[in-house]
Amino acid sequence: MEEVPEIRETLKTWDVGRVAEVVAEDERALVEVLGVLRSGDGTLKIRALTALIESTRGSNWKERKRVLELGLDEIIAAAGSDDDRISSRALELLAILLKNNPLTDRRLAPIIEVILKKSTSKSPRVWSSIMEVIESIKIPYVSKRTTSLLLRALRDGTAEEIAVASLVLIRSGAVERNDWKLLVERIADLINSNSERLIDAGLTASIRLTKLPVVFPMDAVIKAVLPALRRLLSSCSDQFIKVKAIDAFDRLREMVTRYYRLHPREAQRVAEELARLGLVEEAYLVSSSAGTFTGEFFYGNRTAL
């Protein structure tokens, strides 16, 4: 087997495949490669991250957990690099390592901080890797501190930070009644944006909303997200986005129906309000869900015409 001290020299020759093989077999080699991430050589960092990606891509959760335990701090530091080539590879590695590996809140917080920071990068690869990280996160518990960090980004962050915070909040399940309306309205803002990646993130968040327990009032969904989806469907020419928007709309409509079927009095009040706002289709959906439909909302009292 290759001696561990030769790892850096092998990386310099771009024999990443050989390094990946050695890392998978020898923990000393893994420690050596992780040490490269603390160096100031950007090229070597890229090669080290590439070797780690190759060595962990097909590994089991225990092997991935070993890399997390030995090198999470170094990988997070690389993910926050101003060099998007380094950052994107570190984020891609994080996404691989986090699959089926639940995080403690202590380890989750710096990951959230770094993906919020890098969300404003213009690099499509960085953004794609951030989305993969969020998809891989398993969160058994979220502290008030971490939740506050996400809510602060949701309230005051850039559009990209709002997208990341929305997705992580939903994935964590750490959504409280007081934050529900803001979360839903921010998702609608994403769908109404002119950015393809923000629209896609908003659609993903919309779909994931439907996997949460149906316990919060649905009027924000009815007033903000469904109209945003209708506008998107009427103007969108991208078939991938359109199919995803239809899926989100159908899922949300089913969620709204289930909620108001259990809350008929609230349905009556909300339907009347929606009708006054001119959201006739939404009003009909709410009232018919609870069996309280009456034509008076829509066809009666036309003396003002």
HELIX and SHEET records of a PDB file:
HELIX    1   1 VAL A    4  GLU A    6  5                                   3    
HELIX    2   2 ILE A    7  LYS A   12  1                                   6    
HELIX    3   3 VAL A   16  GLU A   25  1                                  10    
HELIX    4   4 GLU A   27  VAL A   36  1                                  10    
HELIX    5   5 GLY A   42  THR A   56  1                                  15    
HELIX    6   6 TRP A   61  ALA A   79  1                                  19    
HELIX    7   7 ASP A   84  LEU A   98  1                                  15    
HELIX    8   8 ASP A  105  LYS A  118  1                                  14    
HELIX    9   9 PRO A  124  SER A  136  1                                  13    
HELIX   10  10 LYS A  144  ASP A  156  1                                  13    
HELIX   11  11 ALA A  159  SER A  172  1                                  14    
HELIX   12  12 ARG A  177  ILE A  191  1                                  15    
HELIX   13  13 GLU A  196  LEU A  209  1                                  14    
HELIX   14  14 ASP A  219  ALA A  220  1                                   2    
HELIX   15  15 VAL A  221  VAL A  225  3                                   5    
HELIX   16  16 LEU A  226  SER A  235  1                                  10    
HELIX   17  17 GLN A  239  LEU A  262  1                                  24    
HELIX   18  18 PRO A  264  ARG A  276  1                                  13    
HELIX   19  19 VAL A  280  SER A  289  1                                  10    
HELIX   20  20 GLU A  296  TYR A  299  1                                   4    
END                                                                             
